[in-house]
Amino acid sequence: MTSINPLSPKTIPRDLTAGLVVFLVALPLCLGVALASNAPLFSGILAGIVGGLLVGMLSGSHTSVSGPAAGLTAVVAAQIAALGSFEAFLVAVVMAGVIQIILGICRAGFIAAFFPSSVIKGLLAAIGVILILKQIPHVLGHDADPMGDKSFIQPDNENTFSELAETWFDIQPGAALVGLLSILLLVFWDKIKVLKKSPVPAPLVVVIFGVAMSMLLRKMGGDWVIETSHLVQVPVSNSPKEFLGFMIFPDFSVLGNPTVYIAAVTIAIVASLETLLNLEAVDKLDPEQRSSPPNRELLAQGIGNVAVGLIGGLPMTSVIVRSSVNINAGVKTKLSAIFHGALLLSCVMFVPTLLNEIPLSALAAILLMTGLKLASPKLLKQMWGEGRSQFLPFIITVVAIVLTDLLVGILIGLGIAIGFILHSNVRRPIRKVMEKHATGDEVLRIELANQVSFFNRATLDETLRSVPRGGHVLLDARNTDYIDPDILDLITDFKDTTAQAHGVQLSLTGFKERYPQLEDRIQFVDFSSREVQDALTPQRVLEIFQEGNDRFLNGTRLSRDLGRQVDATSLGQFPMAVVLGCIDSRAPVELIFDLGLGDVFTIRIAGNIARDKVLGSMEYSCAVAGAKIILVMGHTSCGAVNAAVDLICSHKTAAEATGCVNLDSLITEIQKSVDLSTCKNPDQWLAGEKAAYANEVARRNVLRTMRKVRERSSTIDGLVREGKVAIVGGMYDISTGKVSFFQTSESSSKPLPIAMATAV
């Protein structure tokens, strides 16, 4: 979700100070990237100006800062060499911008959603490591490598590590003193609360301190003087006309050269990829966790690159270093990025000599501290804790970026992450549930995922081929939005060839609307029909109830086609049982026993007592409709039973206690289940004792109801004597969902084997 922070008196000061800090860091980076790219120095400054002013205004991100990209240095240097001149290269930059505009209009930014988070976090950590390693030489005054270069192999044929070794033999005392003191200043500034909350940003203090120290050391003379080569070196113009003279314009006569088109596509792809990756990374750093629109960013970058190519600047992207500095400086809105661009333009135009007094070691200290925040041990520990599939792509991305360059390292990281994704998809277990239906049929139900890709083919093929001969398998695609054509071919081949050869029955559900070549068909009975009912015995019905309650507890309910059941039950009802339960809203019979339409008659009455009208319903259910068992089900924490217990002990009537005169007969029925001599005064009961006593009363009430059903109904009594019907009791524990079954000696012609319950 994109959060828009409007300009306000509270945000403007924070944005202006953040923009100032970004300007101080961006200035040497713009020059360094240009130097590393073998391009004119001023082209880097122009890219920073356009990236701040134009892209800053057009972008939808409030934290991202654009400018010349270190990740493009190798590409830029190679393309300048291939095209033969910087003017020809500028044509490729303009064309690359047009391509980015087209990508933005076509909404190609959607690919940002598919970047693995492990790679994004690896990018952040790698940039942090590179900043630390690359800025140590600059902090100590060894400025052989351009400050904006982030590649492992440097233009001077050294690498990141060999440059560190060289630094110890080329420490410049004055620059090193400024650099080390700047680091101490930044550390203490962050530790002291008063300074940390100060409106003056620490990097600005560091720059002012660095300039002052440089001037002081110059007066001292000797080896402590910070030479010009260790200061910022902005091209100096003495007038606006001379400033404009620094611009170089594209040579469109090269449009007939195919190489320029290859260069344009290369720049567009690399710049777009780097922008989208950096944008994702910056959003993760944003304290407000705002989401930047990637398509709008591509459009903004495209317009910016067209503009910068026309006036002689380097191609630009969203840049993680500037953006992270921006966030650390407390940015609130994109005014910061715009202001940094305005400062670049005005200061380079009007006060370049003042900028050239800033020691590189002071700016390197700021970047080094930024690197420490990006490559924090906390991030490493977090990624380690997320397991191998996250940690390995993360750490490989870090190492690859550090040992190559930004582009190559990201591609390696993406490749590793994609490999893990593919591996997990190939190995991802398919959800399989073995279902046992009322008929006794066992069906292996395979639930297809929301997205079934080619990478699931091997696992699905192995699962289907593992179905034993004569088995039954159900492919359930009801929750599936997409099935790869290869998967559809696999299922079709199995249906038409393999299943028939192996004697396997294949049922399908969820395919009919979207995939006409695989029509839904259910080849097993998942409802109670006349044939199913005739084949059932009271013992088997009780087993079905026990199995259904187990599924309810485990969350593995049978898959049922309710539309098909509605059609079937419209022709008649053939219930397996009749259940006398309580009206309590927490005890829905069909859910507790995982039953379908038409499987049972349900009678619900407070206290599950057997009145005359209830007995009439039971007689119809058993004698006419053919139910095989009568289940009398009570439950724990029953409100009716609790009320009866309270009234028994208080010696009040229901009307006296509640004002509900119609409760009297109900309470009286329940009271008959209780031995009054066991009652205690409620005031003397502990809560646990009272609850246990009430639950025992509920159980006794079930036993009494079971007995009364047979005593008061000669029809049911006759069916029980003939062994056609059995009466079973049950207690549903509302705290666990478990139903315990039991019987009395009179409730059936012979006791039923009841698992995990006590016969009475």
C-alpha positions, -999 to +999 in steps of 0.1 A: +000+000+000+014+034-010+013+060+018+014+096+006+029+120+031+018+155+021+041+184+026+036+200+060+055+222+084+066+190+102+079+172+071+096+200+052+125+206+076+132+168+078+132+166+040+154+195+035+180+183+059+178+148+044+182+163+009+213+182+021+229+150+035+221+131+003+236+159-018+269+157+002+271+119-004+259+120-040+284+146-052+315+124-050+296+094-061+284+111-093+320+120-101+333+085-091+307+066-113+316+088-143+353+082-137+348+045-134+327+045-166+354+062-186+329+090-192+333+128-188+331+138-151+304+163-158+281+136-172+279+121-137+269+154-122+242+159-149+227+124-141+225+133-104+208+166-112+182+151-136+178+121-112+169+145-084+149+172-101+130+154-129+128+117-117+123+129-081+092+148-092+078+120-114+086+090-091+059+076-068+086+067-042+091+090-012+125+074-003+142+064-035+169+087-049+180+083-085+214+091-101+242+075-121+244+039-111+275+020-100+259-012-113+260+003-149+297+013-149+309-019-167+280-017-192+286+020-199+323+016-203+318-014-227+292+004-248+312+036-251+341+015-264+318-004-288+302+027-302+335+046-305+324+079-290+305+093-260+282+112-284+271+080-300+266+064-266+242+092-257+219+081-285+217+047-269+208+063-236+179+082-252+166+051-269+170+031-236+148+058-219+121+053-246+122+016-240+118+021-203+088+044-209+072+017-230+079-009-203+062+014-178+032+019-200+029-019-205+031-024-167+062-045-169+070-035-133+049-065-121+081-086-122+092-067-091+067-088-071+086-120-081+120-110-068+128-133-039+132-115-006+164-134+001+180-118-029+167-083-020+181-087+015+213-101+001+216-070-021+212-047+009+238-066+029+262-068-001+260-030-007+268-026+030+298-049+028+311-031-004+307+003+012+328-008+042+355-025+021+356+002-006+355+032+018+383+021+042+410+031+017+393+065+012+390+070+049+428+065+052+435+088+023+442+061-004+421+074-033+434+053-062+399+039-069+370+062-078+347+066-048+316+055-069+331+022-081+316-009-066+331-036-088+355-061-074+379-056-103+389-020-103+400+003-132+436+003-118+437-035-122+435-040-084+406-056-067+387-048-035+410-069-013+443-060-029+434-023-027+430-028+011+465-043+012+479-014-008+462+011+015+486+002+044+515+014+023+498+046+012+481+062+042+479+100+040+481+114+075+459+144+071+431+126+052+433+096+076+430+120+106+399+136+092+384+103+082+390+085+116+378+116+136+347+118+113+339+081+121+342+089+159+321+119+155+293+099+137+294+072+164+292+095+193+266+117+177+244+086+173+250+076+210+242+110+227+205+115+228+206+153+227+228+153+196+208+125+179+176+145+183+192+177+171+178+192+138+214+194+125+222+162+107+255+145+118+268+141+082+266+179+077+286+184+109+311+159+096+315+177+063+319+211+080+344+195+104+363+180+075+366+213+056+377+231+088+403+204+096+416+205+060+421+243+062+438+240+096+461+212+083+470+233+053+482+261+075+503+236+095+519+224+063+541+194+058+528+158+054+495+167+071+483+188+042+454+172+024+463+174-013+438+182-041+437+146-052+421+137-018+394+164-021+362+166-041+370+176-077+340+192-093+345+208-128+347+246-122+329+270-145+333+308-142+300+317-158+266+301-167+277+300-204+308+281-195+287+257-173+264+250-203+295+244-224+302+213-203+272+196-219+277+171-247+249+163-272+240+130-289+251+123-324+220+109-341+238+101-373+247+068-357+211+056-359+221+035-389+245+015-368+230-017-354+253-016-324+235+014-310+202-006-308+220-034-290+234-009-266+200+007-260+183-026-252+212-036-229+211-003-210+173-004-207+172-040-194+200-036-169+188-002-157+152-014-153+163-045-134+185-026-111+159+001-105+132-025-096+155-044-073+167-012-056+131+000-053+121-033-035+152-030-013+145+007-004+109-001+005+122-027+030+144-001+046+116+025+048+105+029+085+069+036+073+070+005+050+055+024+021+051+006-012+065+023-043+047+018-076+071+000-099+054+009-132+054+045-124+091+043-114+099+027-148+081+055-165+099+082-144+133+066-151+126+064-188+117+100-190+148+109-170+171+088-192+157+105-223+163+139-208+198+131-195+208+115-228+198+146-247+221+169-225+251+146-221+246+127-189+251+091-178+221+067-177+205+065-142+187+042-119+173+042-084+204+040-063+205+020-030+234+040-014+218+074-019+184+060-009+197+044+023+215+076+033+182+094+026+163+071+049+189+073+076+187+111+075+150+109+083+133+115+050+095+119+050+086+128+014+102+129-021+110+166-015+143+154-002+153+138-036+142+170-055+161+193-031+193+172-034+190+176-072+185+214-068+215+216-045+237+197-071+227+221-098+231+253-079+263+244-060+281+230-090+270+260-110+277+288-085+301+275-057+322+247-072+354+259-056+337+256-021+327+220-029+362+213-039+374+219-003+355+188+010+379+160+019+369+126+004+378+109+037+350+128+055+325+116+029+339+081+030+333+080+067+296+088+061+294+060+035+312+036+058+288+041+086+259+037+062+274+003+051+276-008+088+238-002+091+231-021+059+253-051+067+242-056+102+248-088+122+211-088+131+202-093+094+227-122+091+212-138+122+177-133+109+184-150+076+202-179+093+171-185+114+149-187+083+166-219+072+188-231+044+164-222+015+166-185+025+201-183+040+220-198+010+205-175-017+211-146+007+247-153+015+255-164-021+240-131-034+262-112-009+294-130-018+286-129-056+280-091-056+311-084-035+334-106-057+320-095-091+298-064-095+263-054-088+247-067-120+265-101-122+261-107-085+223-100-086+219-124-116+239-151-097+217-145-066+185-146-087+197-179-103+204-195-070+171-184-055+152-196-085+170-229-082+158-233-046+122-223-057+122-249-084+137-275-061+110-268-035+083-270-061+095-303-074+098-317-039+066-301-026+044-328-013+009-330-027-018-329-001-033-364+000-062-376+022-074-412+024-112-410+028-135-438+039-171-433+030-203-448+043-202-475+017-168-486+030-151-473-002-117-459+004-108-430-019-075-412-021-083-375-025-055-354-040-060-317-034-044-297-062-028-264-052-040-229-062-013-228-089-003-262-104+028-256-126+050-278-148+073-282-118+045-302-100+044-328-128+069-353-115+053-354-080+018-357-093+028-384-118+045-404-090+015-400-067-010-412-094+012-442-104+015-452-067-023-458-065-027-496-061-046-517-086-083-516-080-079-484-060-099-452-063-084-417-066-102-383-066-085-353-081-099-322-064-093-289-083-120-269-066-095-245-051-073-243-081-070-211-103-045-223-128-033-257-141-004-259-165-012-276-199+014-302-192-004-312-160-037-313-179-021-337-204-007-359-176-042-362-160-058-369-194-033-396-202-038-412-168-076-411-172-076-425-207-047-450-205-030-456-172-060-458-149-078-483-172-046-504-176-042-506-138-079-510-129-079-477-111-111-456-108-105-419-113-130-393-100-127-356-109-141-325-093-135-288-099-125-292-136-158-288-155-160-250-160-124-242-168-111-273-184-138-289-206-115-317-217-117-330-181-154-331-171-162-336-134-173-371-125-177-388-091-175-426-093-182-433-056-213-428-034-208-400-009-243-398+004-268-422+021-288-439-006-313-468-003-286-493-013-262-479+012-288-478+040-298-514+034-262-526+036-256-508+069-257-524+103-260-505+137-224-514+143-212-499+110-232-467+116-216-463+150-182-467+133-191-440+107-200-417+136-167-424+154-147-419+121-165-387+114-158-373+149-121-382+144-121-363+111-138-333+128-110-333+154-082-336+129-095-311+104-097-337+076-133-336+066-146-356+036-149-337+003-185-337-007-203-324-038-232-307-021-249-299-054-248-336-063-262-345-028-291-320-032-300-337-065-298-372-049-318-364-017-346-347-038-356-383-048-360-395-012-342-397+022-324-428+036-309-417+069-283-438+087-294-426+122-315-403+143-298-380+167-315-365+198-292-336+208-294-304+227-303-270+211-270-256+223-254-236+194-220-252+201-232-287+193-241-290+156-245-327+148-236-327+111-203-308+117-193-329+148-197-362+129-187-348+094-220-359+079-236-350+045-271-341+034-296-368+041-273-388+064-292-383+096-324-371+112-316-345+138-339-336+168-327-308+190-343-299+223-330-283+254-316-310+277-320-337+250-351-351+268-375-376+251-410-361+252-440-376+233-435-355+201-398-364+202-406-401+204-430-398+174-401-383+153-378-412+164-404-438+155-408-423+121-371-421+116-365-458+125-397-476+115-405-457+083-372-440+071-350-469+081-325-453+106-302-479+122-293-463+155-307-437+179-280-415+193-289-396+224-261-369+227-256-347+257-227-323+261-206-307+288-214-272+302-250-276+292-270-246+302-302-265+308-284-290+331-266-262+349-299-245+356-315-277+368-285-283+392-288-248+406-325-252+411-322-286+427-299-271+454-318-239+459-352-257+461-367-232+438-389-237+407-379-225+373-405-199+373-393-186+407-357-185+395-360-173+359-396-161+354-399-186+325-429-209+335-424-232+305-390-243+318-406-261+347-413-293+329-378-294+313-361-289+346-384-315+362-373-341+335-336-334+341-341-335+379-354-370+376-319-381+364-303-370+396-300-385+431-310-356+453-291-370+482-258-362+464-265-325+460-245-299+479-251-263+486-239-243+455-224-217+478-200-243+492-190-257+458-157-248+441-162-239+404-144-271+393-165-293+415-197-278+404-188-281+367-178-318+371-210-325+390-231-308+363-214-328+336-222-360+355-258-349+357-258-344+319-244-379+315-270-394+338-297-375+319-285-391+286-287-426+303-322-419+316-334-406+282-320-438+265-339-459+289-372-439+286-371-441+248-374-479+249-398-479+278-423-454+263-422-466+226-432-501+219-423-495+182-387-487+190-386-514+216-396-540+190-370-528+165-343-530+192-354-566+201-351-575+165-316-561+163-326-536+136-320-506+158-295-499+186-297-470+211-264-454+218-255-426+242-229-399+236-213-370+255-198-342+235-170-323+252-173-287+239-137-279+250-121-306+230-146-316+203-144-352+213-176-374+215-175-404+240-200-431+232-216-455+257-245-480+260-268-495+286-276-532+288-311-525+275-302-502+246-296-529+221-302-566+215-264-571+218-237-547+229-219-528+202-181-525+202-176-489+212-140-476+209-125-454+236-157-453+258-171-470+288-201-494+286-226-488+313 
